[in-house]
Amino acid sequence: EVAAAMNLSPLAASYLVSDAEALDVRLPAIAALLAQGRTDWRTVRLIIGRTELVAAQLIARLDASLAERIGAWQGWSRQRIINAVDAAVRVLDPDAARERQGAAQADRHLGIRALDNGMAEVYGTVEAGVAAAFDRRLSQLAKQVCAGDPRTLDQRRADALGCLSDSRALGCACGRPECPHRSDTERAGHRVVINVVASADTVDGTSTQPGYLEGYGVIDAGQVRDLVASAALQVINPDTSPLEALRYQPSAALERAVRCRDLTCRFPGCARPAAICDLDHTVAFNHADPAAGGLTVFENLKCLCRHHHRLKTFGGWRDEQLADGTVVWTSPSGHTYRTAAAGVDLFGQMRKPPCAPPTPDRRSRSAERASRITRARKHNREQRPINEYERWLARARERELADRRFRNHMRDMLFVFKRAPSTSPFCRWVNDPREPEELPPDWTPDEPMP
């Protein structure tokens, strides 16, 4: 009946009914927020999918917990929402999470399926740590070629799979004989490093708080301890000495603390891992006088992927970083977006007291429009004399260059046809040396601007 009424296929209708039943029976608080417009369908659909195996006696508590937190999820990427829901499920029902992991562990497999186009498909299910290391190693091999390689990153990753079987490097396909990466005979013995972020209590076994595996997502406490058994431990300490704060490059400890706090790029909706992001000074570092502002400290640094770092620098986006780590973005059109650090959401120990919300702007639309017009006119008044001076200077430079080219041309003609200085009382400048036909950047005309 639903399929007929909504012109859907039976499969699509069954999915729709299943989602409606989950909201009505299992997640009524989430459903109420959706009905009020306080969250979107993408977020709700992810919650439904990630909580379908939670026991009936626990789902009400999980529903209430997620409903309290969902209001702060604006601007979150899909993966970050998944991480938040998975962490909440593992905290609420760690035993069930361990049981599901055990069942999945028993079902791990890897296979190869032949395709009819001369290719093959590789598929399987492996442990999260193994998958993260495998993914990192493929990308590592794929990036060891020169910029002239014609293959895409995905194609190079696929080719690198063959290199793993005999421990060799990926050869470059640029075709240049002088390319240092053209040979694939060198051994590829580089070590792969994957990062796991977890609380000290989880590591020593006194807490069931989940951890975060870079390149994968949330993992439960048991998986954290399994990975820690063969790992090097590094304590996160964001404290910075006064001398380090005046250096542009952050210390290794500070960089590690910022990446563990952010976990991903801090631009709204971006899920690029913090490990491959740039560290950006929210208030620009003052190279001429570092003490004047833009210090290299935990509260002034954040992770931005290269694309969004350039967007901030050249695209007109402005950002403000609050004391609790929240970043407030203002777009070129004037819209504002707030992003909180992903690590703070997963690890409450990193959370600082929230900053007070901004005072609401209670001006009417007409008052806001009048204020915007006033600001624009003030800016135009201030900019007009600057623009007029620049136009006058540009025209003066053009005239000066044209005059110099004319005088040099006349000097050349005098030399070609007469080969002697002119004795005419007119145009005495023709006997002067040739003038340069380029002006220095600070050149200005002798006569003042009218």
C-alpha positions, 0 to 999 in steps of 0.5 A: 500500500505504501509503495502504491501510494508513494509510487515507490518500488517494493524495496524502497517502500520497505526501507521507508516503513522500516525507518518510520517504525524505528523512529516511532518505536525505538527513537521517539526523541530523535523523531521529535527533533526531526519533526521540529526541524532541529536536525536533518534526515541524513543525520537521522538516517545514520542514527537509525542504521548505527543503532539497529542492533542495540538491545530494546532495554537500552535503546530508550537511554541511547535515544535520550542521550543522542537527542541531547547532543544532536543540537551541536552536530551542525556542520559535521561530516558523515563520518564524524556523525557515525563516530559520535553514534558509535562511541555512544553505543559502545559507552552504553552497551560495551558488552554487546559491542564486544560480542558483535566484534567477536562475531565479526572477528570469526567472520573475517575473510579475504577473497579474489573474484575474477571479472570478465574484462581481464581484471579481478575484484579483491574483497574481504573483512579484516581487523580495523588495525590491519585495514588502516595499516593496509590503506596507509601503506597503499597510499604511501606507495602510490605517492612515491612517484613524480608529479608527471605520472599520468595515473590517478591516485586510485589507479596508483593505489591499485597498482601498488597492490601488486608491489606489496606481494614482493615488497618492491616500490611502485615504479613511476609511469611518466616515461622520462629516462631521468626520473628517479622513481621510474624503476620499481626494483628497489625494495619498499621496506618503509614502516607504516605508522597508524595512530590510535587516540585513547584515554589513559584509563582505557589503555590501562584497562580501568575504563571502557571508553572507546578510542579512535583509530586514524583512517578507520573511526571509533574502536572499542576499548578491547581493540585499543588495548590489543593495538597498544600491546605493540605500540609506542605510547605518547602522552598528549600535552598541549602546554607550550613554553613562552619561547615555543609560543614565539616560534612559527613551527609548533613543537612535536608535542603541541602538533600531536595535541592539536591533531588529537583534539581535532581528528579531522579538518575543522572546516564545516562538513570536511572529514579529511584526517588531521594527520594529512592536514596543515596546522593553521594559525587562526590569528596569523603569526606575526613574523616581524614581531611574534610577541604582537599576536598570533602565538603558536599555542594550543588555543590558536592552532587548528587542522585545515586540509590544504583545500580549506587552508587555501580557501581561508587564505584566498577565498574570503572566509574568516575564522575565529577560534574561541577558548573552548576550541570552537571555530566560528566561520564567516563566509564571504556572503556573511553566513556563520558556521560553528565547528567543534573539535571531533576529539572533544566530542569523543573524549570528554577529558579534553572538553573545556567550559563552553564559551557564552553564546553570542548576543543575538542580533535583534535588529529587523531585516530593514534595519540590518539592510540599512546598516549594511548599506551604511557600511558599504557606503562608508567603505566606498567613501574611504576607498574612492580616493585610493582608487582615484590615485591608483588610476592616476598613477597607472595613467602617469606610468603609461605616459612616462613609458610611452615618452621614453620609448619615443625619445629612445626611438628618436635617439636611434634614428639620429645615430642611424642617419647622422651618426653625430650629436644634434646641433639643433636648439630644439629637442636637446634631450636627443643627445642624452643617453638612452633611458630605461624602458622599465619603471621601478615599483616606487616611481611617481611623476614629478607633478602632483595629482590634480 
